[in-house]
Amino acid sequence: MATLTATSMLAGCTTKSTAAPGAAPAANATAAAGKVKVEKKNYQFDTAANMFAYAEFELSGEPLAESLGLDLDLLDAGKVDSPTKFDYAAGIESYEYSEEAMYEVLEKSGMGIHLVNGPINKKRANSGDPRVALAQRYMELAEATGNKPEDIFQNMFPTAIEYASGDPHYIKQVDISKFADGENGRYIPKYQVDFDSLRWDRSKMNKTLTPAALGGTYLKQALWLGDFMGGVHTVDKDEELEGTSPDQDKDPNIRLGVSSKDGLQGVFLTEGVWNKLAFMNDKLFLSSKDGKLGAKPTAAYNPANGLVYLPHEVTVEENGDAAFPDVKDLKITDKRSLLRDQWMMMWASSEFYGTTDQRPANPNKNPAFLALFDGKPFPSAPKENLDADPKNDVESDDPYTLNRNLLMTLFANMEAMHWNKAEKTLVQENAGDLNGQGTHVDTFDTGYAMESLRLFVRAVDGLPLGYASGEAAKGLETAEGKRAKEMIAAQADFIVNKLLDSKDGLVANGYTIGKGVDTGAKTLQAQLGAIRGLTAAFLATDDAKYRDAARALFDKTEKAFWDEQATAYRTAIGQDNKYEYDPYLAGAISAVQRLGMLNLVNTDSDKVKYDSLELSHLTDLYTRYFRNVINGPTLEEGMQTSEFWDTGDYYLDKGKNNGNTDNDTVPQIQVAHGQYGVAPVLVPVTITKQ
């Protein structure tokens, strides 16, 4: 045991399909095949953009399908387009693409600093070997979720912090040799349990840290661990149980997590988040007073006493250890505060706040989460840090305290550095001092900042988050929550009064204070951001005027941008043949389509009804667009580069393993686009009508 290292560990669980071998899902092919080209522009992996898109894909996956009435037990990756095309596209493809891409970055690729060198793990190791400390920690986490050491994946590369971008091609042959028998003549390939053959080229990684990239991976971690750890399960039958008491896991037949498999991934994700928070808290905040990194965020932070904030870009110099890379030095290469960085991190931090919340005043706490943070396996917060007064806080590196300090500092800076008090709007950047506020408003980022502020309100007021972030509940009505709601409402009014064009019903791409609206061709991305923001304003304030505005803009957007011939959206007014897509746009489309079905859809009480907001139309559009743009018309096309077994591809003991055994338009990882294949991620594409 003394020599066991974190990357030589163990083997994991699998899911088996029940479809007949060789079944060919012809219905999975898009109707637009032959009408358009969906060509990949490049294979550069943008961490922030991908994790953002896959967060929206997750929310537009199983949770969306279930909210519309689907029994999730009916979903099977091997039964294509069942029970309906929409259910399969959402519940299997969108959802599983999202999960696999997260693991690709956080556990397989090597896209960052190794978790062995995370601050919490180093502290745990003390003067000993941090590799041994992490190995022992993983075994403790396995026990807490009802797993054995041999249930842990082999040759993981868990990350503490993730880099901004990289090349997702694999650097050696993917090991598709048989690990174990499956069903119906299929087998489980080695790479599903041993990640050694799934590394990316470290020499092609952009070894910089941006809050958007770190926030994007943090967001994925927070959403999935919140889902995985929201209940408990029995050891003997692996049966999910509702959390009823923080002490449930003291029963030897009850362990943390909704299942043994999901619980194991949930605690691994939580361990990663904990170390990420500690790293950011120790190293990534910049003080405007001395221009140095290492300033401390606190819940009592006051920007008037000197800014403490996350700068846009910090470059990493590694220590030279190829197997377990660590930071040797950090250098600030862009000290600006960008709104996108801040809202991405705030969204993630708000989600995790809901999981770690131990405040006695909050009546909506989930007992399963309390069991997770009761000292074993993760520490609880000091009681001084759980009251409403941040001035009596004590220093602690528990997950709740670290995240609370981060979240409250982010909110204070959102107002101090990005909120223009005169115009009542958020601006895109700040140079890094109290007089450094810029003058440009970006519609897309402003809309998403409103959604992040809405989730901040739910976090500090103790309302459900994660998949339940749209549910009504009685909150704590904190002072911070009230101020954030005021900002959301004022920002929504700015969109309606300053950005919305009364002539065509669309919003401008942005606004420059002192000059007016941007005059360039209106983009799809701007419309989507505004719809996201206006819907957030409705959900936060319950004021129907914001829903009305979002519904009208939704209808105008579809009429102006949807191209039926291309089965895709134009990306700017005036573009009628060639459209440019990146993961940010793909994520925003997924989000707004979901909002259409859940929040903006025609109801009996709506005086104005839109054909574009009929549920049957929305689900049909979702499916056709997803198959054409995300999956692509052919194996060589589409934004999704490849897929695992989770979305239907399988490996056969006998017969032809042709790299696409489910006969859809997304290839298996080992044959996709490159000498050794490419990871299942999103890349930018150009869509051209033929």
C-alpha positions as CSV (number, residue, x, y, z in Angstrom):
1,M,0.0,0.0,0.0
2,A,2.8,2.4,0.7
3,T,3.9,2.5,-2.9
4,L,0.4,2.7,-4.4
5,T,0.1,5.9,-6.5
6,A,-3.0,7.7,-7.6
7,T,-2.6,6.9,-11.3
8,S,-2.2,3.2,-10.9
9,M,-5.5,2.6,-9.3
10,L,-8.2,0.2,-9.8
11,A,-11.1,-0.6,-12.1
12,G,-14.6,0.7,-12.6
13,C,-18.2,-0.2,-13.3
14,T,-20.0,-0.4,-16.6
15,T,-23.5,-0.1,-18.1
16,K,-24.7,-2.7,-20.6
17,S,-27.0,-2.2,-23.5
18,T,-29.9,-4.6,-24.2
19,A,-30.3,-3.9,-27.9
20,A,-29.7,-6.7,-30.4
21,P,-26.2,-6.9,-31.8
22,G,-25.8,-5.0,-35.1
23,A,-29.1,-3.1,-34.8
24,A,-28.9,-0.2,-37.3
25,P,-30.6,2.9,-36.1
26,A,-31.3,4.4,-39.6
27,A,-33.8,6.8,-38.0
28,N,-30.8,8.5,-36.3
29,A,-29.6,10.0,-39.5
30,T,-30.5,13.7,-40.0
31,A,-33.0,14.7,-42.6
32,A,-30.7,17.4,-43.7
33,A,-27.9,15.0,-44.9
34,G,-26.8,16.1,-48.4
35,K,-28.4,19.6,-48.0
36,V,-25.7,21.1,-45.9
37,K,-22.1,20.7,-45.0
38,V,-21.2,20.9,-41.3
39,E,-17.5,21.1,-41.5
40,K,-15.1,21.2,-38.6
41,K,-13.1,24.5,-38.6
42,N,-10.4,23.1,-36.3
43,Y,-9.9,20.7,-33.4
44,Q,-8.9,23.2,-30.7
45,F,-10.5,22.3,-27.4
46,D,-11.7,25.5,-25.6
47,T,-12.2,24.4,-22.0
48,A,-14.5,27.2,-20.9
49,A,-16.7,27.0,-24.0
50,N,-17.0,23.2,-23.9
51,M,-17.8,23.0,-20.2
52,F,-20.4,25.8,-20.6
53,A,-22.0,24.0,-23.5
54,Y,-22.0,20.7,-21.8
55,A,-23.6,22.2,-18.6
56,E,-26.5,23.4,-20.8
57,F,-26.6,20.0,-22.5
58,E,-26.8,18.3,-19.1
59,L,-29.8,20.5,-18.0
60,S,-31.4,20.0,-21.5
61,G,-30.9,16.2,-21.1
62,E,-32.5,13.8,-18.6
63,P,-33.8,16.6,-16.4
64,L,-35.7,18.2,-19.3
65,A,-37.1,15.0,-20.7
66,E,-38.2,13.9,-17.2
67,S,-39.9,17.3,-16.5
68,L,-41.9,16.8,-19.7
69,G,-43.2,13.4,-18.5
70,L,-40.6,10.8,-19.5
71,D,-40.0,7.8,-17.2
72,L,-36.2,7.7,-17.2
73,D,-36.3,3.9,-16.8
74,L,-37.5,3.7,-20.4
75,L,-34.2,5.2,-21.8
76,D,-31.7,2.7,-23.2
77,A,-28.6,3.8,-25.2
78,G,-29.1,0.7,-27.4
79,K,-32.7,1.6,-28.3
80,V,-32.3,4.5,-30.6
81,D,-35.1,7.0,-30.9
82,S,-37.0,5.3,-28.1
83,P,-39.4,6.0,-26.6
84,T,-39.4,9.1,-28.9
85,K,-36.7,10.8,-31.0
86,F,-36.8,13.8,-28.7
87,D,-36.5,11.6,-25.5
88,Y,-33.5,9.8,-27.0
89,A,-31.7,13.0,-28.3
90,A,-32.2,14.7,-24.9
91,G,-32.1,11.9,-22.4
92,I,-29.3,9.9,-24.0
93,E,-27.3,12.0,-26.5
94,S,-27.3,15.4,-24.9
95,Y,-27.0,14.1,-21.4
96,E,-24.3,11.5,-21.9
97,Y,-22.2,13.7,-24.2
98,S,-22.2,16.1,-21.3
99,E,-21.1,13.6,-18.7
100,E,-18.4,12.0,-20.8
101,A,-16.8,15.2,-21.8
102,M,-16.5,16.2,-18.1
103,Y,-14.6,13.0,-17.3
104,E,-12.5,13.4,-20.3
105,V,-11.1,16.7,-18.9
106,L,-11.1,15.9,-15.2
107,E,-9.9,12.3,-15.1
108,K,-8.4,11.2,-18.4
109,S,-6.7,13.9,-20.6
110,G,-4.2,15.3,-18.2
111,M,-5.5,18.8,-19.0
112,G,-4.0,20.5,-16.0
113,I,-2.2,20.2,-12.7
114,H,-2.5,16.7,-11.1
115,L,-4.7,16.4,-8.0
116,V,-1.8,14.8,-6.2
117,N,-0.5,18.4,-5.9
118,G,-3.8,19.9,-4.8
119,P,-3.4,22.0,-1.7
120,I,-5.7,19.8,0.4
121,N,-4.0,16.6,-0.6
122,K,-0.5,18.1,0.1
123,K,-1.7,19.2,3.5
124,R,-3.1,15.7,4.1
125,A,0.2,14.1,3.1
126,N,2.1,16.5,5.4
127,S,5.7,15.5,4.9
128,G,4.8,12.2,3.3
129,D,4.3,11.2,-0.3
130,P,1.2,13.0,-1.7
131,R,0.7,10.2,-4.2
132,V,0.2,7.7,-1.4
133,A,-2.1,10.3,0.4
134,L,-4.3,10.6,-2.7
135,A,-4.4,6.8,-3.2
136,Q,-5.5,6.3,0.4
137,R,-8.0,9.1,0.2
138,Y,-9.6,7.5,-2.9
139,M,-10.0,4.3,-1.0
140,E,-11.6,6.1,1.9
141,L,-14.0,7.7,-0.6
142,A,-14.7,4.4,-2.2
143,E,-15.7,2.9,1.2
144,A,-18.0,5.9,2.0
145,T,-19.9,5.1,-1.2
146,G,-20.1,1.3,-0.8
147,N,-17.3,0.5,-3.2
148,K,-14.1,-1.5,-3.0
149,P,-10.6,-0.4,-4.0
150,E,-10.9,-2.5,-7.1
151,D,-13.9,-0.5,-8.2
152,I,-11.8,2.6,-8.9
153,F,-10.7,3.3,-12.4
154,Q,-7.1,2.5,-13.4
155,N,-4.6,5.1,-14.5
156,M,-6.7,8.1,-13.8
157,F,-5.3,11.6,-14.1
158,P,-7.5,13.6,-11.8
159,T,-6.9,17.4,-12.0
160,A,-6.8,20.0,-9.4
161,I,-6.9,22.9,-11.8
162,E,-7.6,22.8,-15.6
163,Y,-5.9,24.7,-18.5
164,A,-7.6,27.0,-20.9
165,S,-7.3,24.9,-24.1
166,G,-5.6,22.0,-25.8
167,D,-5.7,19.4,-28.6
168,P,-8.2,16.6,-27.8
169,H,-6.5,14.0,-30.1
170,Y,-5.2,11.0,-28.3
171,I,-1.4,10.5,-28.4
172,K,-1.4,6.7,-28.7
173,Q,-3.6,3.8,-29.7
174,V,-6.7,3.6,-27.7
175,D,-6.9,0.2,-25.9
176,I,-10.1,-1.4,-27.2
177,S,-9.0,-4.9,-26.2
178,K,-11.5,-6.9,-24.1
179,F,-11.7,-6.2,-20.4
180,A,-14.8,-8.2,-19.7
181,D,-17.8,-9.8,-21.4
182,G,-20.9,-7.8,-22.0
183,E,-24.2,-9.0,-23.4
184,N,-25.5,-10.2,-26.7
185,G,-22.0,-10.9,-28.1
186,R,-20.5,-7.6,-27.0
187,Y,-17.6,-6.8,-24.7
188,I,-16.4,-4.1,-22.4
189,P,-13.2,-2.5,-23.8
190,K,-10.1,-1.9,-21.7
191,Y,-10.2,1.9,-22.0
192,Q,-13.5,2.1,-20.2
193,V,-11.8,1.0,-16.9
194,D,-8.2,1.9,-17.7
195,F,-7.5,5.5,-18.8
196,D,-3.8,5.1,-19.7
197,S,-4.5,5.3,-23.5
198,L,-6.7,8.4,-23.3
199,R,-4.1,11.1,-22.6
200,W,-3.8,14.3,-24.7
201,D,-0.6,15.9,-25.9
202,R,0.7,18.1,-23.0
203,S,3.0,20.0,-25.4
204,K,-0.1,21.4,-27.2
205,M,-1.9,22.6,-24.1
206,N,-2.3,26.3,-23.4
207,K,-1.0,26.2,-19.9
208,T,-2.9,29.3,-18.7
209,L,-5.6,29.6,-16.1
210,T,-8.7,31.7,-16.7
211,P,-11.7,32.0,-14.4
212,A,-14.0,31.0,-17.3
213,A,-12.2,27.7,-17.9
214,L,-11.8,26.9,-14.1
215,G,-15.4,28.1,-13.6
216,G,-16.7,25.9,-16.5
217,T,-15.1,22.7,-15.1
218,Y,-16.2,23.7,-11.6
219,L,-19.7,24.1,-12.9
220,K,-19.7,20.7,-14.5
221,Q,-18.4,19.2,-11.2
222,A,-20.9,21.0,-9.1
223,L,-23.9,20.0,-11.2
224,W,-23.0,16.4,-11.5
225,L,-21.9,15.9,-7.9
226,G,-25.1,17.6,-6.8
227,D,-27.1,15.0,-8.8
228,F,-25.0,12.0,-7.7
229,M,-24.9,12.9,-4.0
230,G,-28.5,14.1,-3.6
231,G,-29.6,10.7,-2.0
232,V,-28.2,7.6,-0.4
233,H,-28.3,3.9,-1.4
234,T,-28.3,0.5,0.1
235,V,-25.2,-1.6,-0.1
236,D,-26.8,-5.0,-0.5
237,K,-29.2,-4.0,-3.4
238,D,-27.7,-0.8,-4.6
239,E,-31.2,0.7,-4.2
240,E,-31.6,4.5,-4.1
241,L,-33.1,6.0,-1.0
242,E,-34.2,9.6,-0.2
243,G,-32.0,11.3,2.3
244,T,-33.9,11.6,5.6
245,S,-31.1,12.2,8.2
246,P,-27.5,13.3,8.2
247,D,-26.8,10.1,10.2
248,Q,-28.2,7.6,7.6
249,D,-24.8,6.5,6.4
250,K,-23.9,5.3,9.9
251,D,-26.1,2.3,9.1
252,P,-23.6,-0.3,7.6
253,N,-26.0,-1.1,4.8
254,I,-26.4,2.6,3.7
255,R,-23.8,4.6,1.9
256,L,-23.5,8.0,0.3
257,G,-24.7,8.7,-3.3
258,V,-27.8,7.7,-5.2
259,S,-26.0,4.5,-6.3
260,S,-22.6,2.9,-5.7
261,K,-21.3,3.9,-9.2
262,D,-22.7,7.5,-9.1
263,G,-21.6,7.9,-5.5
264,L,-18.0,7.0,-6.3
265,Q,-17.9,9.6,-9.1
266,G,-19.7,12.1,-6.9
267,V,-17.1,12.0,-4.1
268,F,-14.2,12.1,-6.6
269,L,-15.8,15.2,-8.1
270,T,-16.2,16.7,-4.6
271,E,-12.6,16.0,-3.8
272,G,-11.5,17.8,-7.0
273,V,-13.7,20.8,-6.2
274,W,-12.3,21.1,-2.7
275,N,-8.7,21.2,-3.9
276,K,-9.6,23.6,-6.7
277,L,-11.2,26.0,-4.2
278,A,-8.2,25.8,-2.0
279,F,-5.9,26.5,-4.9
280,M,-7.9,29.6,-6.0
281,N,-8.2,30.8,-2.4
282,D,-4.4,30.5,-1.9
283,K,-3.0,31.6,-5.3
284,L,-5.3,33.1,-7.9
285,F,-6.8,36.3,-6.3
286,L,-5.0,39.5,-7.3
287,S,-4.7,42.5,-4.9
288,S,-5.0,45.9,-6.6
289,K,-2.9,47.4,-3.8
290,D,0.3,45.6,-4.6
291,G,-0.5,43.9,-8.0
292,K,0.4,40.4,-6.6
293,L,-1.4,37.1,-6.5
294,G,-2.2,35.4,-3.2
295,A,-4.8,37.9,-1.8
296,K,-7.5,36.3,0.2
297,P,-11.2,36.4,-0.6
298,T,-13.5,36.6,2.4
299,A,-17.2,36.7,3.1
300,A,-16.6,40.1,4.8
301,Y,-14.7,41.5,1.8
302,N,-15.2,45.2,1.0
303,P,-14.0,46.4,-2.4
304,A,-13.7,50.0,-1.1
305,N,-10.7,48.9,0.9
306,G,-8.9,47.6,-2.1
307,L,-9.9,45.2,-4.9
308,V,-9.3,41.5,-4.5
309,Y,-10.4,39.7,-7.6
310,L,-9.8,37.0,-10.2
311,P,-7.7,38.3,-13.1
312,H,-8.5,37.1,-16.6
313,E,-5.3,35.2,-17.3
314,V,-2.5,33.6,-15.3
315,T,0.2,31.6,-17.0
316,V,1.6,28.4,-15.4
317,E,5.2,27.4,-15.3
318,E,5.2,23.7,-14.5
319,N,7.7,21.9,-12.2
320,G,8.9,19.5,-14.9
321,D,7.2,16.4,-13.5
322,A,5.5,14.8,-16.5
323,A,3.6,12.2,-14.6
324,F,2.4,14.4,-11.7
325,P,2.8,18.0,-12.9
326,D,2.7,20.8,-10.3
327,V,2.9,24.5,-10.4
328,K,6.4,26.0,-10.2
329,D,5.4,29.6,-10.8
330,L,2.5,31.7,-11.7
331,K,2.6,34.9,-13.8
332,I,-0.2,37.4,-14.4
333,T,-0.5,37.9,-18.2
334,D,-3.9,39.7,-18.3
335,K,-5.0,41.5,-15.1
336,R,-8.4,42.6,-16.4
337,S,-11.6,41.4,-14.8
338,L,-13.9,40.1,-17.6
339,L,-17.6,39.7,-17.0
340,R,-17.7,36.2,-18.6
341,D,-15.0,35.0,-16.2
342,Q,-17.0,36.3,-13.3
343,W,-20.4,35.0,-14.2
344,M,-19.1,31.6,-15.1
345,M,-17.4,31.2,-11.8
346,M,-20.4,32.7,-9.9
347,W,-22.7,30.1,-11.5
348,A,-20.5,27.3,-10.4
349,S,-19.9,28.6,-6.9
350,S,-23.7,29.2,-6.4
351,E,-24.4,25.6,-7.4
352,F,-21.8,24.2,-5.0
353,Y,-23.1,26.5,-2.2
354,G,-26.4,24.7,-2.4
355,T,-24.7,21.4,-1.9
356,T,-22.5,22.5,1.0
357,D,-25.0,24.7,2.8
358,Q,-25.0,23.8,6.5
359,R,-26.6,27.0,7.9
360,P,-29.0,26.3,10.7
361,A,-31.3,29.1,9.4
362,N,-31.9,27.3,6.1
363,P,-34.9,25.0,6.3
364,N,-34.4,23.6,2.8
365,K,-31.1,21.6,3.5
366,N,-30.9,18.2,2.0
367,P,-30.0,15.6,4.7
368,A,-27.9,13.6,2.1
369,F,-25.7,16.6,1.5
370,L,-25.4,17.2,5.3
371,A,-24.2,13.6,5.6
372,L,-21.5,14.3,2.9
373,F,-20.1,17.3,4.9
374,D,-20.4,16.1,8.5
375,G,-16.7,15.4,9.0
376,K,-16.6,12.1,7.1
377,P,-15.8,12.0,4.2
378,F,-15.7,15.9,4.0
379,P,-15.3,18.4,6.9
380,S,-18.1,20.5,8.2
381,A,-17.8,24.3,8.6
382,P,-17.1,26.0,11.9
383,K,-20.3,27.2,13.5
384,E,-19.1,30.8,13.4
385,N,-19.1,30.6,9.6
386,L,-22.7,29.4,9.4
387,D,-24.4,32.5,10.9
388,A,-25.4,35.7,9.1
389,D,-22.5,37.7,10.4
390,P,-19.3,37.3,8.3
391,K,-17.3,39.5,10.7
392,N,-17.1,36.7,13.3
393,D,-15.9,34.1,10.7
394,V,-12.9,32.0,11.6
395,E,-10.3,30.8,9.1
396,S,-11.0,27.4,7.7
397,D,-10.3,25.3,4.6
398,D,-13.5,23.3,4.7
399,P,-15.4,23.2,1.4
400,Y,-18.3,25.4,2.6
401,T,-16.1,28.2,4.0
402,L,-13.8,28.2,1.0
403,N,-16.7,28.4,-1.4
404,R,-18.6,31.0,0.6
405,N,-15.6,33.3,0.6
406,L,-15.3,32.9,-3.1
407,L,-19.0,33.5,-3.8
408,M,-19.3,36.5,-1.6
409,T,-16.2,38.1,-3.1
410,L,-17.5,37.4,-6.7
411,F,-20.8,39.1,-5.9
412,A,-19.1,42.1,-4.3
413,N,-16.9,42.5,-7.4
414,M,-19.8,42.0,-9.8
415,E,-21.3,45.2,-8.3
416,A,-18.1,47.1,-7.6
417,M,-16.2,46.4,-10.8
418,H,-18.9,45.7,-13.4
419,W,-22.1,47.4,-12.4
420,N,-22.6,50.9,-13.9
421,K,-24.7,52.7,-11.3
422,A,-25.8,55.5,-13.6
423,E,-27.0,53.3,-16.5
424,K,-27.9,50.3,-14.3
425,T,-26.2,47.7,-16.4
426,L,-23.2,45.4,-16.3
427,V,-20.2,46.2,-18.4
428,Q,-17.9,43.8,-20.1
429,E,-14.6,44.5,-18.4
430,N,-12.7,46.3,-15.7
431,A,-9.0,47.2,-16.0
432,G,-8.4,46.1,-12.4
433,D,-9.0,49.2,-10.2
434,L,-12.0,51.1,-8.9
435,N,-11.7,53.6,-11.7
436,G,-11.1,51.0,-14.4
437,Q,-14.6,50.2,-15.3
438,G,-15.2,49.9,-19.1
439,T,-18.1,51.3,-21.1
440,H,-19.2,48.4,-23.3
441,V,-22.2,46.2,-22.6
442,D,-22.2,42.7,-24.3
443,T,-25.8,41.4,-24.6
444,F,-24.8,37.7,-24.4
445,D,-22.6,38.0,-21.4
446,T,-25.0,40.4,-19.7
447,G,-27.9,37.9,-20.1
448,Y,-25.8,35.1,-18.6
449,A,-24.6,37.2,-15.8
450,M,-28.3,37.7,-14.9
451,E,-28.8,34.0,-14.8
452,S,-25.8,33.6,-12.6
453,L,-27.1,36.4,-10.3
454,R,-30.4,34.5,-10.1
455,L,-28.6,31.4,-9.0
456,F,-26.7,33.4,-6.5
457,V,-30.0,34.6,-5.0
458,R,-31.1,31.0,-4.7
459,A,-27.9,30.0,-3.1
460,V,-27.7,32.7,-0.4
461,D,-31.5,32.5,0.2
462,G,-31.3,28.7,0.7
463,L,-33.5,27.7,-2.3
464,P,-33.0,24.5,-4.3
465,L,-30.3,24.5,-7.0
466,G,-29.1,22.0,-9.5
467,Y,-31.9,20.4,-11.5
468,A,-34.4,22.0,-9.1
469,S,-33.2,25.6,-9.7
470,G,-36.5,26.6,-11.2
471,E,-38.7,25.3,-8.3
472,A,-40.5,27.7,-6.0
473,A,-39.7,27.6,-2.3
474,K,-39.6,29.9,0.7
475,G,-36.2,31.5,1.0
476,L,-34.3,33.4,3.7
477,E,-34.6,36.7,1.9
478,T,-31.0,37.8,2.7
479,A,-29.8,41.3,2.1
480,E,-27.4,40.0,-0.6
481,G,-30.3,38.2,-2.3
482,K,-32.4,41.3,-2.3
483,R,-29.6,43.4,-3.9
484,A,-29.0,40.8,-6.5
485,K,-32.7,40.8,-7.4
486,E,-32.6,44.5,-7.8
487,M,-29.7,44.3,-10.2
488,I,-31.4,41.6,-12.2
489,A,-34.6,43.6,-12.6
490,A,-32.7,46.8,-13.5
491,Q,-30.6,44.9,-16.0
492,A,-33.8,43.4,-17.6
493,D,-35.2,46.9,-17.9
494,F,-32.0,48.0,-19.6
495,I,-32.4,45.2,-22.2
496,V,-36.0,46.1,-22.9
497,N,-35.5,49.9,-22.9
498,K,-32.0,50.2,-24.4
499,L,-31.1,47.1,-26.4
500,L,-34.4,46.0,-28.0
501,D,-35.1,47.4,-31.5
502,S,-38.8,48.3,-31.8
503,K,-38.6,48.0,-35.6
504,D,-37.6,44.3,-35.9
505,G,-38.2,43.1,-32.3
506,L,-34.6,41.9,-31.9
507,V,-31.9,43.1,-29.5
508,A,-28.6,44.7,-30.4
509,N,-25.3,42.9,-29.9
510,G,-24.3,45.4,-27.3
511,Y,-24.2,49.0,-26.1
512,T,-21.5,51.5,-25.5
513,I,-22.2,53.9,-22.6
514,G,-22.2,57.5,-24.0
515,K,-22.6,56.3,-27.6
516,G,-25.6,53.9,-27.8
517,V,-26.3,50.5,-29.3
518,D,-24.0,48.6,-31.5
519,T,-24.9,49.0,-35.1
520,G,-23.5,45.8,-36.5
521,A,-25.6,42.9,-37.9
522,K,-27.6,41.4,-35.1
523,T,-26.3,38.0,-34.0
524,L,-28.1,34.9,-32.9
525,Q,-25.9,34.8,-29.8
526,A,-27.1,38.2,-28.6
527,Q,-30.7,37.1,-28.9
528,L,-30.1,34.0,-27.0
529,G,-28.3,35.8,-24.2
530,A,-31.2,38.3,-23.9
531,I,-33.8,35.5,-23.8
532,R,-31.7,33.8,-21.1
533,G,-31.5,37.0,-19.1
534,L,-35.1,38.0,-19.4
535,T,-36.3,34.5,-18.4
536,A,-33.9,34.7,-15.4
537,A,-35.5,38.0,-14.5
538,F,-39.0,36.5,-14.6
539,L,-37.9,33.5,-12.5
540,A,-36.2,35.7,-10.0
541,T,-38.8,38.4,-9.6
542,D,-42.0,36.6,-10.7
543,D,-42.8,39.7,-12.8
544,A,-44.7,38.5,-15.9
545,K,-43.6,41.4,-18.1
546,Y,-40.1,39.8,-18.3
547,R,-41.7,36.5,-19.4
548,D,-43.7,38.4,-22.0
549,A,-40.6,40.1,-23.3
550,A,-38.7,36.8,-23.5
551,R,-41.6,35.1,-25.3
552,A,-41.8,37.8,-27.9
553,L,-38.1,37.8,-28.5
554,F,-38.1,34.1,-28.7
555,D,-40.6,34.2,-31.5
556,K,-38.8,37.0,-33.4
557,T,-35.5,35.1,-33.1
558,E,-36.9,31.9,-34.6
559,K,-38.5,33.8,-37.5
560,A,-35.3,35.8,-38.2
561,F,-32.7,33.1,-37.7
562,W,-34.1,29.6,-38.2
563,D,-33.3,28.2,-41.7
564,E,-35.5,25.3,-42.5
565,Q,-33.5,24.2,-45.5
566,A,-30.3,24.1,-43.4
567,T,-32.0,22.6,-40.4
568,A,-30.0,25.1,-38.4
569,Y,-30.0,28.7,-37.2
570,R,-28.4,31.6,-39.1
571,T,-25.8,33.1,-36.9
572,A,-26.2,36.7,-37.9
573,I,-28.8,38.8,-39.8
574,G,-27.8,38.9,-43.5
575,Q,-26.1,35.5,-43.5
576,D,-28.1,33.2,-45.8
577,N,-25.6,30.4,-46.7
578,K,-22.7,30.1,-44.4
579,Y,-23.1,29.9,-40.6
580,E,-20.4,29.8,-37.9
581,Y,-20.9,27.8,-34.7
582,D,-18.8,27.4,-31.6
583,P,-19.6,25.6,-28.3
584,Y,-20.8,28.9,-26.7
585,L,-23.4,29.2,-29.3
586,A,-24.3,25.5,-29.1
587,G,-24.8,25.8,-25.4
588,A,-26.9,28.9,-25.6
589,I,-29.2,27.3,-28.2
590,S,-29.6,24.3,-26.0
591,A,-30.5,26.5,-23.0
592,V,-33.0,28.7,-24.9
593,Q,-34.7,25.6,-26.4
594,R,-35.1,24.2,-22.9
595,L,-36.5,27.5,-21.6
596,G,-39.0,27.5,-24.4
597,M,-40.3,24.1,-23.3
598,L,-40.3,24.8,-19.6
599,N,-40.9,28.5,-19.0
600,L,-42.0,30.2,-22.2
601,V,-44.2,27.6,-23.8
602,N,-47.8,28.5,-24.6
603,T,-50.2,28.0,-21.7
604,D,-54.0,28.3,-21.5
605,S,-53.6,31.6,-19.6
606,D,-51.4,33.2,-22.2
607,K,-53.3,35.9,-24.1
608,V,-50.8,35.9,-26.9
609,K,-49.8,32.5,-28.3
610,Y,-47.0,31.8,-30.7
611,D,-46.6,28.9,-33.1
612,S,-42.9,28.9,-32.2
613,L,-43.8,28.1,-28.6
614,E,-46.0,25.1,-29.1
615,L,-44.5,22.2,-27.2
616,S,-44.7,19.8,-30.1
617,H,-42.9,22.3,-32.4
618,L,-40.2,22.9,-29.7
619,T,-39.4,19.2,-29.2
620,D,-39.3,18.6,-33.0
621,L,-37.0,21.6,-33.6
622,Y,-34.7,20.5,-30.7
623,T,-34.3,17.0,-32.2
624,R,-33.7,18.0,-35.8
625,Y,-31.3,20.7,-35.0
626,F,-29.4,18.5,-32.6
627,R,-29.0,15.7,-35.1
628,N,-27.9,18.0,-37.9
629,V,-25.5,20.4,-36.1
630,I,-24.3,18.6,-33.0
631,N,-24.2,15.0,-34.4
632,G,-23.7,16.1,-38.0
633,P,-25.2,14.8,-41.3
634,T,-22.3,12.3,-41.8
635,L,-19.5,10.7,-39.8
636,E,-17.1,13.4,-40.8
637,E,-19.4,16.3,-39.9
638,G,-20.9,17.8,-36.8
639,M,-19.7,19.5,-33.6
640,Q,-19.5,16.3,-31.5
641,T,-16.3,14.7,-32.5
642,S,-16.8,11.1,-31.2
643,E,-18.8,9.0,-28.7
644,F,-18.4,6.3,-26.1
645,W,-20.7,3.3,-25.3
646,D,-22.9,5.6,-23.3
647,T,-24.6,6.8,-26.5
648,G,-25.0,3.5,-28.2
649,D,-21.7,2.5,-29.8
650,Y,-20.5,-1.0,-28.7
651,Y,-17.7,-3.5,-29.3
652,L,-18.3,-7.0,-30.7
653,D,-16.6,-10.3,-29.8
654,K,-17.2,-11.5,-33.4
655,G,-18.1,-9.5,-36.5
656,K,-17.1,-6.1,-37.7
657,N,-15.9,-3.5,-35.2
658,N,-15.9,-0.7,-37.8
659,G,-15.7,2.2,-35.4
660,N,-19.5,2.9,-35.6
661,T,-21.4,-0.2,-34.7
662,D,-24.6,1.7,-33.9
663,N,-24.6,3.1,-37.4
664,D,-25.3,6.7,-36.5
665,T,-23.3,9.8,-37.6
666,V,-20.9,10.0,-34.6
667,P,-17.8,7.7,-34.7
668,Q,-16.2,5.8,-31.9
669,I,-13.3,7.5,-30.2
670,Q,-10.5,5.4,-31.6
671,V,-11.3,6.0,-35.3
672,A,-12.5,9.6,-35.2
673,H,-10.4,12.3,-37.0
674,G,-6.8,11.6,-36.4
675,Q,-4.1,8.9,-36.1
676,Y,-5.3,7.5,-32.8
677,G,-8.8,9.1,-32.7
678,V,-10.1,12.1,-30.7
679,A,-11.9,12.6,-27.4
680,P,-15.7,13.1,-27.3
681,V,-15.9,16.9,-27.2
682,L,-17.3,19.8,-29.1
683,V,-15.4,21.7,-31.8
684,P,-16.3,24.7,-33.9
685,V,-18.0,24.1,-37.3
686,T,-19.0,26.0,-40.4
687,I,-22.4,25.2,-41.9
688,T,-22.9,25.7,-45.6
689,K,-26.0,25.0,-47.6
690,Q,-25.4,23.1,-50.8
